[in-house]
């Protein structure tokens, strides 16, 4: 047997009230693509942070090529041949590609030599990238290329990738997989974290499954179904979302020729956006990150104002109304950025429930908060959406990303919206939680609400939406019946091919 590239032996890490990793052991061989699977809160992030030197284990050991490996900083991990592409990009929009790459290097070469090195690596691995372009002008897929090329310039032995396809079109995913297979053929090992189980089956050689911090199983993905892997992750049978199709009702929300400049410097201008949403339907809006999703949600929520008649809700012009007025009327939204936008990090779950639920749940009277009712509302969200938390008075930042996502979506769903607009509702959420969130959105529509789902997850949109439209460079394509589209067609629409026989329906 060849010497393992990386061996983990009994790694344990505990925090107050929770054991994040409990006696975790497995091996990664050179040239192997190894999947790390687990539901939200299973301990995946803590584990890779220990490998990358961001967290020190309480117990256990690691070896790299048979030698002791205990990095105390990411710099030490990189010197040992470990590189990591995080789920959230660590790039500066105002700097160009080469400058961003230089910031991630210990001893960057002169800028001219670095630019040529970026061109060479990008050509070698099929990741075209211009080192002189400003990062703020790049697509999400191109930003990911910057992160990957920055890692490849370190000539890594182990590349850790956390949810790498969450912001990519199907065509970009194909390019990424070609790159990873080339790295694998060259002997680079890849530790791959993703909730997209069909991708795991396509790409990965072996998988280690964590549940509640422990290794509960290992499998060969190609010989295991996605459902089997999901059920191994959660320890129970997996629910498949479903609802009866019905004829849509009256128009609840309409947007007419909305053109709006972005608030952020590197945001996207909305250009003549028009749409209609009817009672009982789910409208899916797909698009690669950075094509106007945040701006569209801001316009619909009232965080950014438009001309009054640009947005009509239940027969009333609301384009110039703020978020509170729209919420009272029943137009609710859940933004993509859960920590800092959807939830205040240092406020408790009870306080965060109050922030958006005050009026529709009657949690205040004469400017006094009914804390008993607010805590009851918070507990109801926790119970119904299986939010893993010690209680209602825990700070939002203490929750794992997936559990906070369940709380945010549950908070809005349980306010009985007339229309709910959600951006990336299952981003970074495990298979079981994603199924529960999707089912809650489908139940809302079945009860007569209108739902807009803005998502980069095409499988999600194909599964739950009645109609689909693509948002590209701030322009929204005409909506088409989802059942008449293939995933390839949707991917092309997201790439800007809006001229595909796309008549309004």
Secondary structure, 3 states (H helix, E strand, C coil): CCCCCEEEEEEEEEECCEEEEEEEEEEECCCCEEEEEECCCCCHHHHHHHHCCCCCCCEEEEEECCEECCCCCHHHHHHCCEEEECCCCCCCCCCEHHHHHHHCCCCCCCHHHHHHHHHHHHHHCCCCCCCCCEHHHCCHHHHHHHHHHHHHCCCCCEEEEECCCCCCCHHHHHHHHHHHHHHHHCCCEEEEECCCHHHHHHHCCEEEEEECCEEEEEECHHHCCHHHHHHHHHCCCCCCCCCCCCCCCCEEEEEEEEEECCCCCCCCCEEEEEEEEECCCEEEEECCCCCCHHHHHHHHHCCCCCCHHHEEECCEECCCCCHHHHHHHCEEEECCCCECCCECCCCEHHHHHHHHHCCCCCCEECCEECHHHHHHHHHHHHHHCCCCCCCCCCEHHHCCHHHHHHHHHHHHHCCCCCEEEEECCCCCCCHHHHHHHHHHHHHHHHCCCEEEEEECCHHHHHHHCCEEEEEECCEECCCEEHHHCCHHHHHHHHCCCCCCCCCCC
